[in-house]
């Protein structure tokens, strides 16, 4: 019995221990379950937070993309604005240059240049005329004289050329000097008004086009077109770089032909050599001044038209626009002029649809009657 009681007591103790262990394990299990529940809750919160952060990141990425796109659009708009501003600035600058009314030279400057040019023509004509001595007239003309005569007629007209041919010049060279002046005035008028120093027929297209522009556009536009065309026409149409030398040769040839037509007893080649050796510098100065005047009134003045006044032979005398060099013509005279010895200057400006013309310098001319009293 004691053995059984002891065994029962041991069993009860073991049961008690087992119950205590089970109770402890139950409590541990409850703690673990609670921890697991808390962990699952925290995990869910972390998932939720991660989802929120992911959404925020996506929103920020979208916002960043929008910002980049907007920055790109702003940058493109900025570049387009800059390009447009540059274009408009260039257009404005071009328009300002094209429509600028400021002249580089004044009317007084041009008058001074015309006076200086006339003085140079007179001095050259007088110097050359005094250097050649004439003998008696030959009965028969040489072939060279006939060629020279035809050339001079084209420049001075038949009446002046016939006077040169028929007059004795061994006592007085006034007619020779006058012919030199008239010929140089004719060539200088052409040089000053030329577009690119070719013949008037070759330049007729530009002259006709400019006449249309003058009638259709404001003076500022027409004047600027003329200035730019004058500047670049030489580059486009004139192949020879030394225009002054070529123009000089034409002037010198005409002076030689005047001497031959007047009866100088020398071969054309000999006279040409003498002219080149002794008077090329004088004539070159005339050509140089004429080319400078071409640039001044052709490219440097756009607010109006400035042009030399040269009157062709046989123009009726008009005291309002010309002056008799000898002072013998009456104001009422209608006699045709023999030649022009000094260039004049005219100013023209378009006012609305009308042209305002003003003679700033009257050209000096010679009448046949005045020359008859002199020779």
Residue pairs with C-beta under 8 A, 6 or more apart in sequence:
97 224
98 220
98 221
98 224
99 220
99 221
99 224
100 220
100 224
100 302
101 220
101 302
101 303
102 303
103 300
103 301
103 302
103 303
104 296
104 299
104 300
104 301
105 296
105 297
105 300
105 301
107 306
107 347
107 360
109 296
110 293
110 296
110 297
110 301
110 306
110 345
110 360
111 345
111 360
111 361
113 289
113 292
113 293
113 296
114 293
114 308
114 343
114 344
114 345
114 361
115 361
116 289
117 188
117 286
117 289
117 290
117 293
117 343
118 342
118 343
118 364
120 285
120 286
120 289
121 181
121 184
121 185
121 188
121 286
121 342
121 343
122 181
122 341
122 342
123 282
124 180
124 184
124 279
124 282
124 283
124 285
124 286
125 177
125 178
125 180
125 181
125 184
126 177
127 279
127 282
128 180
128 255
128 275
128 279
128 282
129 173
129 176
129 177
129 180
130 173
131 274
131 278
131 279
132 173
132 176
132 259
132 264
132 271
133 170
134 168
134 169
134 170
134 173
134 262
134 263
134 264
134 265
135 170
135 263
135 265
136 168
136 170
137 166
137 168
137 263
138 263
138 265
141 149
144 260
144 267
144 268
145 260
145 261
145 263
147 257
148 256
148 257
148 258
148 260
148 261
148 268
149 161
149 165
149 257
149 260
149 261
151 253
151 254
151 257
152 161
152 164
152 179
152 183
152 254
152 257
152 258
152 261
153 161
155 182
155 183
155 186
155 187
155 254
156 164
156 179
156 182
156 183
156 186
156 258
156 313
156 339
157 312
157 313
157 314
157 338
157 339
159 313
159 314
159 338
159 368
160 179
160 182
160 313
160 338
160 339
161 261
163 175
163 338
163 371
163 375
164 175
164 176
164 179
164 258
164 261
164 262
165 261
165 262
165 263
167 175
167 262
167 375
169 175
169 176
169 262
169 263
172 375
174 374
174 375
175 262
175 371
175 374
175 375
176 258
176 259
176 262
178 339
178 341
178 366
178 371
179 258
179 262
179 339
180 255
180 258
181 339
181 341
181 342
182 339
182 340
182 341
182 366
183 251
183 254
183 255
183 258
184 251
184 255
184 283
184 286
185 310
185 339
185 340
185 341
185 342
185 343
186 310
186 340
187 247
187 250
187 251
187 254
187 290
188 286
188 290
188 308
188 310
188 343
189 308
189 310
189 343
190 200
191 197
191 247
191 287
191 290
191 291
191 294
192 290
192 293
192 294
192 297
192 298
192 307
192 308
193 294
193 298
193 307
193 308
194 203
194 294
195 203
195 206
195 207
195 229
195 230
195 233
195 237
196 203
196 233
196 234
196 236
196 237
196 238
197 234
197 238
197 243
197 246
197 247
198 237
198 238
200 207
206 229
206 233
210 222
210 225
210 226
210 229
213 221
213 222
213 225
214 222
214 305
214 350
217 225
218 350
219 302
219 303
219 304
219 349
219 350
220 302
220 303
222 350
223 301
223 302
223 303
223 304
223 305
224 302
226 298
226 302
227 298
227 299
227 300
227 302
230 294
230 295
230 298
230 299
231 299
234 243
240 246
243 291
244 284
244 287
244 288
244 291
247 287
247 290
247 291
248 280
248 283
248 284
248 287
251 283
251 286
251 287
252 272
252 275
252 276
252 279
252 280
252 283
253 272
255 275
255 279
255 283
256 268
256 271
256 272
256 275
257 268
259 266
259 271
260 266
260 268
260 271
264 271
266 274
293 308
297 306
297 307
303 349
304 347
304 348
304 349
305 347
305 348
305 349
306 345
306 346
306 347
306 348
307 345
307 346
307 348
308 343
308 344
308 345
308 346
309 321
309 322
309 343
309 344
309 345
309 346
309 359
309 361
309 362
309 363
310 340
310 343
310 344
310 363
311 322
311 337
311 340
311 363
311 365
312 340
313 336
313 337
313 338
313 339
314 336
314 337
315 336
315 337
315 365
316 334
316 335
316 336
316 337
317 324
317 329
317 333
317 334
317 335
317 336
317 337
317 365
317 367
319 329
319 331
319 333
320 359
321 344
321 359
321 362
321 363
322 337
322 344
322 362
322 363
322 364
322 365
323 362
323 363
323 364
323 365
324 364
324 365
324 366
324 367
324 370
325 341
325 342
325 364
325 365
325 366
325 370
326 366
326 367
326 370
326 371
326 373
326 374
328 367
328 369
328 370
328 373
329 335
329 367
329 369
329 370
333 367
335 367
335 368
335 369
336 367
336 368
337 365
337 366
337 367
338 365
338 366
338 367
338 368
338 370
338 371
339 365
339 366
340 363
340 364
340 365
341 364
341 365
341 366
342 363
342 364
343 361
343 363
344 359
344 360
344 361
344 362
344 363
344 364
345 359
345 360
345 361
346 357
346 358
346 359
346 360
347 357
347 358
347 360
348 355
348 356
348 357
348 358
349 355
349 356
350 356
